Amino acid sequence: MKYEVHIGLKNGQSYTFFVIASSKDEIINHIINKHGNGWYHFVTKEYVRYQVLKNEIIGIGISMNGEEVQEYESKFENL
């Protein structure tokens, strides 16, 4: 499945990119995995290749799929 991922860094910069993965947990584990080197590599939506130190990442956001959006919106319909 294709996910849109947003990461925020300690210096205030944020980046958005796409990842193909089987689950959101797989994405998060890959980003914060401490067993590899200390760098995380990605290509932004604007086709710029970046590498950032993993310990500089302070936030990770992952887009919802269609079912998750419907479930989220249905929580507010009955308020």
Secondary structure, DSSP 8 states (H G I E B T S, - for coil): -EEEEEEEETTS-EEEEEEE-S-HHHHHHHHH-SSS-SEEEEEBTTS-EEEEEGGGEEEEEE---HHHHHHHHHHHHT-
